[in-house]
Amino acid sequence: MHENLKRRVGEHIDEIQGEVIRTCRRIYENPETGFREYRASSILCGVLQEHGFDVELGIGDYETAFRATLPYSGEGPTVALLAEYDALPEIGHGCGHNIIAGATLAAALGLQAVSRDLPGRVTVIGTPGEEGGGGKILLMNNGVFDKVDAALMVHPGDATVLDESTLAVSKIEINFTGRPSHAASAPERGINALDAVIMTFNAVNAMRQQIPSSARIHGIITDGGAQPNIIPSHSAALFYVRSPETQEMSSLIDRLKACAEGAARATGATVKFSEAEPAYEPVLTNRELAMCFGRNLSLLGMRIDGPTGRAVSTDMGNLSRKIPAIHPFVAICPRGTELHSLEFQTAAGSPEAMKVMIRSALALAMTVIDVITDRTLMQKIKSEMDNRK
């Protein structure tokens, strides 16, 4: 029975792949940053609705989040296919979220062909703001995933990896307040907030030798003052702190704050900290679910690589600690092509990426069939989750 369902899904994906590729290209050519993905979410919802899905736009109190569910469903498990569709400032889809959206769309449309024969429920959840906004975390906190038994997605990369290690990450905003003065006639009357920011960066750089090699601290100056002849009364920086372990990340945040507090004392400025949005936790890949996806990739002739060791982070980490989930990578470009680069942005719009997207979509759909129809597999997936909590 499984093989017949998978065959029918594959045939249907072949039929609709042109429409999916056109949809993916529309998203690629019109990049929108996190929580502003109005066009992308509208495009995806429109296609899903045209194909008979029940669509809700604006779920979880976020305008560009959506849920699309096949109307025919049994009493078995509910499996969510997750779509990301936000882009990066300046380099558009340099993380390839158009491919994530396209793969999820193709898998969902493919499963429509067998929906009456599935003893469970298939739903698509559109998750905005992954690039630093923590969209999945916000939706999870607002109950969007409460009735979901497993969550699946694929992410493009330079290698095909079932369980890529990810880092916890937290965004820390640092604001210094000083006192303005004329920088030429009375500089001694001012308190230079920009000096405090620069001293913070220097202190962090000095600290790097003493932090674990797997950790990362990187930042930008978001406010450096108004103009050179005014002593800056306000200056600000934004830092990302990453680590394989959440506890270690918290310790590094304390050390970052100590650097800033020292700079404030040295310059006479005052300092305030804020966490820009929810912290991301490392992904806890459900191995049973990942192995199932891997078997389906292999059946389609896709080679599986070993972990790359890349230092990346995703809000899927938090969700993966609530429900069984996978966040595999699929290769769309040569090894060594870095995420968040112009080279990767080019790759995300290439014909090769579209081919991989369609094949990955079929593997996703085949995995959904396995999860919904194989009670033993679903029990193993749940047991692993319970044992790892």
N, C-alpha and C positions, 0 to 999 in steps of 0.2 A: 504493500500500500504506500509506504513512504516513497519508494522510487517512482511510482506512478504520479504522486503529487509533485515531486521534484521535477519530473519530466514536463508536466503541464505548466509549472511555474517558469521553467526555462524557456519553453516555447512562447509563453506570453511576454516574458521580458524581451525576447528577440523581436516580438511584434511592436512593442512600445519603446524600444531603446532610442529611436530617433527623436521621439517627443521628449524623453528624459534628457538626452544630450542637448537639445535646444534649450530646455529649461535651465540646465546647468550653465550653459554659456550665457544666458540672460543674467543669471546671478553673478557670474564671473565678470561680465562686462559692466555691471552696475554695482560696484562694491559699496557696502554700507557698514559703518562701525557699530559696535555693540549697543543694543537696545534702540537703534535707529534703522533696523532692517525692515522698513515698511514695505518696500518693493519686493524684497526677497520673500518675506512671509506671505505677502499677498499672492505672489506668483505660485508658490508651493501650495497654498490653500486652494487656489483656483484650480490647479491641475488635479489635486486629490478630490475635490468636490465634483469635478467633471467626470471622474471615474467612480463615483458612487460612494465615496467616503462621507461619513457624518463629520463635519468640520466645525470646530470652535476656535475662533481667533480671539486673543486677548485673555488667555487663561492665566491663573495665578497672579492676577493683577498686573500683568506685563503685556503691553499692547502688541508686541511682536512675537509673543509666545503662542503656540497653538497646539491643538490636539485633533487628530483625524483618525476615526475608528471605522473599521469595516462593520456594516450593519448586521451581518450574519456572524453569529458567534455561539460557541458552546459554553459549557460550564467549566471547562478546563482552565489552565493557566492563562494569564494575560501577559503577553510579551510586547514590550515597547521597542520600536525602532527609533533611534534618536537622530534628529537633524540639527546640525549647526550651519549657520549661514552668515555670520558676521565676518567682517573683513578688518584689515589693519589700516591705521592711518598711513598715508603716503605710498604704501606698496600693495594696496588692495588685497587680493586673495593670495598673499604670500604665505599663508598657512594652509591654503587649499580647502577651505570650508565649503566652497562650492561643490567639491567632489564628495564631501560628507553628505551634503544635502541631496546630491544626485543619486548617490548609492542607496540612501535610505528611501528616496522616492521610488527608484526602480524596484527595490525589494518589496516595498509595500504594494505597488501596482501589480507586480508579479504574483504576490500572494492573493490578490483579489480573485484570480482565476480559480482558486481552490478554496475560497473562504467558506463555502457551504459544507465543505468536507472536513473542516478543521474543528476539533473538539475543544477549542479555546478561542481567545480573543487576540486580534492583532491591532495595535494602535501605533500611530506615529505621533511623537511629541517633538514639537519644534522648540529648541532651547536657544534663546538669544544670548548675546553677551558673554560668550566663553572667553574671549580675549580680555581677561582682566576684570570682567564684570560679575563672574560667578553666577551666571544665569541658572544653571542646574541646581545650585545650592538654594537660591532664592525660590525657585519653583518647588523644590523638595520641601523647604520649610513651610510653604503655603499649601501643602497637601496634594500636589499634582501627581506624585508618584505613589501615593498611599495604596492603591489597588493594583500596582504593577508587580509581577512576580519575577521578571528578568528584563534587563535593558541591554540592547546591543547597538553598536555603531562601528564604523571603520573610519580611520584617519589616514590620509595620504602621507607618504614619507619617501625615503630613499631606500628602504628595505621593508620586506614583509615579515613582521614580527608579531607573534601572538600575545606576548606578555612583555611589553617594554617597560622598564622601570621608569617611574616618574618621581618628581620631587614635590614635597610640600612647598607652598609659597604663600607669602603674606606681603601685602603692599603697605608700606609705612610712609605717611606724609609727615614731613618735618617743617614746621613754620617758625621762623625766627623774627622777633620784633626788636627793632633798635630805636634810634632817634635820628631824624633827618637834620641835615645842616648843609651849608654851602661847602662843597668839596674843596674849593680853593681858598676862600677867605676865612672860613671857620671850621676846618675839618675836626679840630679837637673837641668841638661841642657836639659832635655826632657820635652815635653808636652804630657801627657798620654791620648790618644784618647779613650782608653778602659775605663779609669776612668770616662770619660764623658758619655759613654754608660751606665755604671753601675749606675751612679748617676741619669740618666734619668729613669731607671727602678725603682730605689728607690723612686723617686719623683712621678712617676705614681702610685706606690703601696700606697704611702701616700695619694694620691688624691682619691683613690677608695671609701672611706667612703662618699665622697661628690659628687659622681656622681649618677644619677638615677639608681635604681636597675635593670631596664630593659636594660641598656646600658652595653657594653662590650669593654674593651681595653686589648688586649693581643699581645705579641710580642716575637720575638726571636733575639738573637745576630747572625748576619750573617758574621761578621768579627771581631775577637777579637785580631788581631795581628798575627805576624809571629812566634815568639818564645819567651820564657820567659826572655831571657837576652837582649832583645831589647825593649825599651820603645815604645809601639805601636804608630806609626805616623798616622795610619788610623784605624778607627773602625766603624762598622755600625750595625744598627738594622732595623728590619722590624716589623711594628705594624699594626694590624687590629683594626679599630675603628668602632663599631656597635651601632646602636640605632634604635628604631621604627620610628623615624622621621628624615628626611634628615637634617632639620635645626638644630636639637639637635646634630646630628652627626658632623656637621660643627663646632659647638661650642666646642665639645669635642676635635676635631682636633686642634683647636686653643690652648686649654689647654695642649694638648700633646706637641705641639711645644714650648709652654712656659716652660714646664719642661726641654726640650732639650736645649733651649736657656739659661736657668739658669745653667745647667750643663756645657755648653760651657764657660760661664763667669767664673764659679768657677774654671775650670781647665785651662783656657787659650786657649782652642781649638776653632776652627771655626766649624760651623755647616751648613749643607745644607739639604733641604727637597725636596722630589719628590714624586708625586703620582704614584704608580707602574702601575696602569691601571685604566680604567673607574670605578667610584664608582657605587655600586649597590644600587638601590632604593627598598623600600619594595614592595612586590607584591600587586597589586590592582586587586583582584579576581573579575571577572565578575560574579555576583551572578546568573543571569539568566542562564548563561552557566554552572556554577557549579551545580545549581539545576537540570539542565537537565542531566548532568553526574551522579549526585546522584540518580536520578530516574532510570537510566539504571543500575547502580550498584545494587540497591535494587531489580530490576527485576531479576538479576542474583544471588540473595541470599546473597550478600555481606553486612555485617553489617557496618554501618557508625558510627564512633566515634566522640567525641567532640575534639576541638583543644587541643593539648598537651602543648602549651606554649613554645615550644622549640625555642632557640635563633639561628635560621639559616638564611642564606642569599643566594640569587640566582640572576643571571643576568636576570632571567625571570621577575623580578620586573620592570626593565626599559622597556622591551617589553610590559608588561601589561599596561603601561601608554600610549602606542601608539595605540595598537589594543586590542580588547577584548581577554582575555586569561584566562586560568586556569592552576594551578600547584598543583593538589591534591596529597595527599600521600595515598599509599595503604600498608596495613600491610603484611610484609613477615616474621615476627619474633615476639617473645614475647615482650610485653610492657616493656620498660626500656632498650632495646638494643639500644645503642647509635650509631648514625651515626659516621663515621670516626673512627671506632674501629675495632679491629681484629674480634670481635664477629659479627659485622655487615658484614664484608667482608665474613666470613664463611656463613652467612645467605644468602647473595646475590648469592651464587652458589648452594643453597640447592634445593632439589626437591619441597619443599613448595613454594619457591620463583618463581619457574618456573610455578607452577599451578596458583599462583596469577597473574603472568605476563600475562598468556593467558586469564584469566577471565577479567583482567583490559583492555586488548587489545580489547576484544569484547565490553566492555562498552564504550571505546573510539570510536570504529567504529559505534556503535549504536548512539552515540551523534553526530558524524559527519553527519549521515543520517538525524537525527532530524534537525540539523542546516541548511543543504542544502535543505531539502524538505519542511520545515515549514516556510513560509514567515513571519508569525506572530511572531514566536520565534526569527527569525533573526532580525526583527525590534525591538523587546524588547531588544535584546542583544546590538544592535547599540545605541538605545536610552539611555540605562543605561550608556554606555561608554561616550556618548556625555554629559550627565548630570553630570558625575563625573570628567570631565576634568577641 
